[in-house]
């Protein structure tokens, strides 16, 4: 059997087993549903916090990347200007020889 199908079957089996376990749990359905609801609420809050954190980190990385791009562009422009000046000086030196 392909590993993909094996993991799929394992997931389905685990989900089915968890559902059966909830049905035969010794506590009442009301209490179980409340626990599940609280767990889902907490998971939602956690995912929302994680999303906010990731958004903040992405914004920080974007800002840093923009700074690096600006610095690199400035350095490259300076080097190009310097190269143009030096090549112009070399051309003047060569043309003055003739």
Buried (B, 14 or more C-beta within 10 A) or exposed (E): EEEEEEEEEEEEEEEEEEEEEBEEEEEEEEEBEEEEEEEEEEEEEEEEEEEEEEEEEEEEEEEEEEEEEEEEEEEEEEEEEEEEEEEEEEEEEEEEEE
